[in-house]
Amino acid sequence: MNSTAETFPLTVFMLVKTEPEWLGMSPDERFGHLKSVFQPIIDAHRERVRFRFFDVEFYATRVTDVWMWEARDHHAYELLVEAMRETPIWDRWFSIVEILPGVENAYSANYGREPMAA
């Protein structure tokens, strides 16, 4: 297993859709909210959770973004979600359409095999 999977064994993909309220803001307002509301949550959990952001609205209609969280453990991820739910991020500016937790290369680790890689 790679060192990332060992250090951050839980990966969660949040399929997210922007809400009209968010899209009605100017880009300056949106980036201001990301900096003042979202970034402090990411910073507060930085030691135990990592974040990556993927735009998919160019290719999908059901979701506009995928937020990828890598967590050291389930509790770290749970605390992050609780923090987001206390803000307009959760179900006001963004709808959380689906949450897909996963463990990288679990199929190979469960059978004591080397993972496939490209």
N, C-alpha and C positions, 0 to 999 in steps of 0.2 A: 504494500500500500504506500501511496506517496505521503510525504510529510504533512501536506495540507490536510488530508483526510484524517490523519492521526491527531493533529492539533485541533481541528475543527470538524469533528465527525458528523455533525448534523448539518445538512443543507436543506434549506426551505426555499421553494420557489413560490412567490406570491404573484398570482396573475391579477393585475390591477387595471381598472378602467377609470380614466379621468372623468370627473363630474362637470356639468355645465358651469357651476360656480367657479371652479378652477380655471376652466377655459375662458370664462368671461373676464378674468383678470388680465392685465397687461403682463408681458414677459417680465418687466421690472418688478411688479407686485409678486408674481409667482416665485421668482428667484429670491426675493426678499423673504417670503414665507418659508421657502426651503432653508434659507440661512438661519432664520430666527426660530423656526418651529422644528423642522426635521433634523437639521444638523446637530442641535444640542442633544437630541435623543441618540443619534449615532455616536456622538462623542462620549456620552455617558456610559455607553455599553461597549466601547471600542476594544477593551481588553478581552471580552468574551464573545463578541459578535462582530463579524465583518459584513459589509454591504456592497453589492454591485447593482447597477441600474441598467436595464436594457429597454430601449424604445422598440416597440413592435407595431405601432399604429400604422406604419407604412404597409404592413403585410397581413394584418389581422383586423377584424371588426369587433370581436367579442371583448378583447382586452387591448389596452393601449401600451402597457408597460409590463415588464417582468422585473420584480425585485428579488434578487437572490441574496439570501442571508446564510452565512456560514457561522454556526454556533459551536462553542466548546462543549455545551451540554444543553439538554432540554430546558432546564430552569433559566439559563441565560436567554434563550429565545423567548420563553414565556414572559420574562420581565420586560424585554424589548416590546413585545406586543402590548402588554399592559400599558406601557408608557405611550405608545402610539394611540391607543384607544382613548386616552385622556385628552386628545387634541383633535382639531378639525381634519387631520390627515385621514382618520379612520371614518369612512362612510359619509363624509361631507365633501371633502375635496377629491377623494378617491374612493371608489368602491372596490373592496377586496373580493374579487370574483371567485377565486379558488386558491387554496393553499395546498401545495404539494411538498410534503417533507420527504427527504430521501437520504440514503447513506451511500456515499460514493464507493463503488466497487464491492458492495456487500456480497454480490453473487459470487465473486471469486474468493473473497475472504472466508465465506461460510464453508467453502469446499477446500480451503488451503491451496488455492491455485493463484497463479500470477494473473493480474487483471489484463484485459486487452488494452492496447495502447496504439496510437497512431503518431 
